Amino acid sequence: MRFIAPLLFGLIGCAILISLGTWQVQRLAWKEGILAEIEARIDGAPQPLPTEVSPSAQRYQPVELGGAIGDGEVHVLVSTKSQGAGYRIIAPFTTEDGRTILLDRGYVPNEAKSAERRTGPATITGNLHWPDDRTSSTPANDEAGNTWFARDIGPMAEALQTEPLLVIARAEDPPAPGIQPLPVSITGIPNDHLQYAITWFSLAAIWAAMTVFYIARTRKTAKGPAT
C-alpha cells in the first residue's frame, strides 16, 4: 500500500507532462502549415498595389512595380548575421500611375550610410509588409540624425511624403550597387514548438525515472538490511 501514493503521483505527473508535449507537437504541425502558407504567398504571382489597405489580408502580398526611386532616405538600424550592423535604406518610390510609396531597398554597412545611391527609373519586385520591429524596449527614433530604430510606417511616410504603404524589395532592375536586398521570408518567424515538445517529453522521462528510483529505494529500505 505504501507504494500506491508515489506511483499515482508519478503516473499523474507523467501524464500531464506527456499531454503538454503532445499539445506542442500539435502546435508544431499547425505552425508549419501556417509557415507553408506564408511562404507560398511570398513567392506567389505579383498583384497590383491595393487601393484599400488591409494589413491582415495583404501582408506578404507580392508586387512588381515600374516607376522611379526618388530622392531622400530613412536609415533604419539593422544587423545581419553575415555582415553585422548596418542600415536598411527606405526611399520613396513613385509608380507609373503616380502613387508614391515607401520602398525598403535593403542593407548597407555602417560606413555606407551617407553614400550616394542610384535613384531614378527602376522595376521593383518585392512584397508588401507591415513590420513589427518596435517593442517596449526599442528606443525612440532619432529623426533629426536620421537614425531610426524601427520601421514605423506612419512616421516614415510622413518624413518622405509618401503613402503609408511599404514594399520590401526582393530585387531592383537595374540593380543598385552597394545595396543588399533583405527580402521578407519565414526565417524570422519564431517556431519553437519542437523544442518545447522535446522539453516536456524529457521532463516526463525524468519524472518517470525519479518515480521508479523513489519506489525502488523505498522498497529496499522497507525490507531492511540483509541478514
C-alpha positions in Angstrom: 0.0 0.0 0.0 2.9 2.4 0.7 3.8 2.4 -3.0 0.4 3.4 -4.3 0.7 7.1 -3.5 4.1 7.7 -5.1 3.1 5.5 -8.0 -0.1 7.5 -8.6 1.9 10.8 -8.2 4.4 9.6 -10.7 1.8 8.4 -13.2 -0.3 11.6 -13.0 2.9 13.8 -13.3 4.0 11.8 -16.4 0.5 12.0 -17.9 0.4 15.8 -17.5 3.9 16.3 -19.0 3.2 13.9 -21.9 0.0 15.7 -22.6 1.8 19.1 -22.7 4.4 17.6 -25.1 1.7 16.2 -27.3 0.0 19.6 -27.4 3.2 21.1 -28.5 3.6 18.5 -31.3 0.1 19.5 -32.5 1.0 23.2 -32.3 4.1 22.4 -34.3 2.0 20.9 -37.1 -0.3 23.9 -37.1 2.6 26.4 -37.2 4.4 24.5 -40.0 1.1 24.7 -42.0 0.9 28.5 -41.4 4.5 28.9 -42.4 4.0 26.9 -45.6 1.0 29.2 -46.5 3.1 32.3 -45.8 6.0 31.0 -47.9 3.6 30.2 -50.8 2.2 33.7 -50.6 5.6 35.4 -50.5 6.6 33.5 -53.7 3.2 33.9 -55.4 2.3 35.8 -58.6 2.6 39.6 -58.3 -0.6 41.5 -57.7 -1.5 45.2 -58.1 -0.9 47.6 -55.3 -4.1 47.7 -53.2 -6.2 50.9 -53.2 -7.7 50.0 -49.8 -5.2 48.8 -47.3 -5.8 45.8 -45.1 -2.6 44.7 -43.3 -4.0 41.4 -42.2 -5.2 40.4 -45.7 -2.3 41.9 -47.7 0.7 41.1 -45.6 3.4 39.5 -47.8 1.5 40.2 -51.0 3.9 40.0 -53.9 4.1 43.0 -56.2 6.0 44.1 -59.4 6.2 47.8 -59.8 7.5 50.1 -62.5 8.4 53.6 -61.7 11.2 55.7 -60.2 13.1 55.8 -56.9 13.0 59.3 -55.5 15.5 61.4 -53.5 15.6 61.2 -49.8 16.1 58.3 -47.4 15.3 57.0 -44.0 18.1 54.9 -42.4 16.8 52.1 -40.1 19.4 50.4 -37.9 19.7 46.7 -38.6 22.1 43.8 -38.1 22.7 40.8 -40.4 24.4 37.6 -39.4 26.8 37.7 -42.4 27.9 41.4 -42.3 26.9 42.8 -38.9 25.5 46.2 -38.1 24.3 48.5 -40.8 21.2 50.3 -42.1 18.1 49.5 -44.1 17.6 52.1 -46.8 14.0 53.3 -47.0 13.3 55.5 -50.0 10.3 57.0 -51.8 9.1 55.2 -54.9 6.7 56.7 -57.4 4.8 54.2 -59.5 4.0 54.6 -63.2 0.4 55.5 -62.2 1.6 58.3 -59.9 1.4 56.7 -56.4 4.3 57.4 -54.1 5.0 54.6 -51.5 7.8 53.5 -49.2 10.5 51.2 -50.6 12.8 49.1 -48.4 15.7 48.8 -50.7 17.8 46.7 -48.4 21.0 46.7 -46.3 24.2 48.9 -46.5 27.1 48.7 -43.9 27.6 51.5 -41.4 30.3 53.2 -43.5 27.9 53.5 -46.5 25.1 55.2 -44.6 25.7 58.6 -46.2 26.9 57.3 -49.6 25.3 58.4 -52.8 22.9 55.7 -54.2 21.3 55.2 -57.6 17.9 56.7 -58.0 15.6 57.2 -61.0 13.7 54.7 -63.2 13.6 51.1 -61.8 11.5 48.0 -61.8 10.9 46.6 -58.3 9.8 43.1 -57.4 9.0 42.6 -53.7 6.3 42.2 -51.1 4.0 44.4 -49.1 4.8 44.3 -45.4 3.8 45.8 -42.1 6.9 45.1 -39.9 6.6 44.7 -36.1 10.1 45.9 -35.3 9.1 48.1 -32.4 8.9 46.6 -28.9 8.6 48.1 -25.4 12.5 48.3 -25.3 13.0 49.9 -28.7 14.5 53.4 -28.4 12.8 56.4 -29.9 13.9 57.2 -33.5 16.5 59.9 -33.9 14.7 61.6 -36.8 17.0 64.7 -36.7 20.1 62.5 -37.1 18.3 60.1 -39.5 18.9 57.1 -37.4 15.7 55.0 -36.9 15.4 52.0 -34.7 12.2 50.6 -36.2 10.3 50.7 -39.5 7.5 52.8 -38.2 5.4 53.1 -41.4 3.4 56.2 -40.4 6.3 58.4 -39.3 8.5 57.2 -42.3 5.7 58.0 -44.7 5.4 61.5 -43.2 9.2 62.0 -43.3 9.4 61.0 -47.0 5.9 62.4 -48.0 4.5 59.0 -49.3 1.5 56.9 -48.7 1.8 54.7 -45.6 2.5 51.6 -47.7 5.8 49.7 -47.6 7.2 47.4 -50.2 10.2 45.2 -49.2 12.4 44.8 -52.3 13.4 41.4 -53.5 15.2 42.9 -56.4 15.8 46.1 -58.3 16.2 46.3 -62.0 18.7 47.8 -62.8 20.5 46.6 -59.6 21.6 49.2 -57.1 25.4 48.9 -56.4 26.2 48.6 -52.7 22.7 47.7 -51.5 21.9 44.1 -50.5 18.2 43.4 -50.6 16.7 41.9 -47.4 13.5 40.3 -48.8 10.7 39.1 -46.5 10.9 35.4 -45.6 9.7 33.0 -43.0 13.2 32.9 -41.4 12.4 35.4 -38.7 9.0 34.0 -37.7 9.5 32.0 -34.5 8.6 28.3 -34.4 9.8 26.9 -31.1 7.2 24.2 -30.7 9.6 21.3 -31.4 12.0 22.5 -28.6 9.1 22.8 -26.2 7.8 19.3 -27.1 11.3 17.9 -26.5 11.5 19.7 -23.2 8.1 18.3 -22.0 8.8 14.8 -23.1 12.3 14.9 -21.5 10.7 16.1 -18.2 8.2 13.2 -18.4 11.1 10.7 -18.8 12.9 12.3 -15.9 9.8 12.2 -13.8 9.2 8.5 -14.6 12.8 7.7 -13.7 12.6 9.6 -10.4 9.4 7.8 -9.6 10.9 4.4 -10.3 14.0 5.3 -8.3 12.0 6.5 -5.3 9.8 3.4 -5.2 12.8 1.1 -5.6 14.6 2.9 -2.8 11.6 2.9 -0.5 11.1 -0.8 -1.2 14.7 -1.6 -0.4 14.5 0.5 2.8 11.3 -1.3 3.9 13.0 -4.7 3.6 15.7 -3.6 5.9 19.3 -4.8 5.9 20.1 -8.3 4.7 20.9 -10.9 7.5 
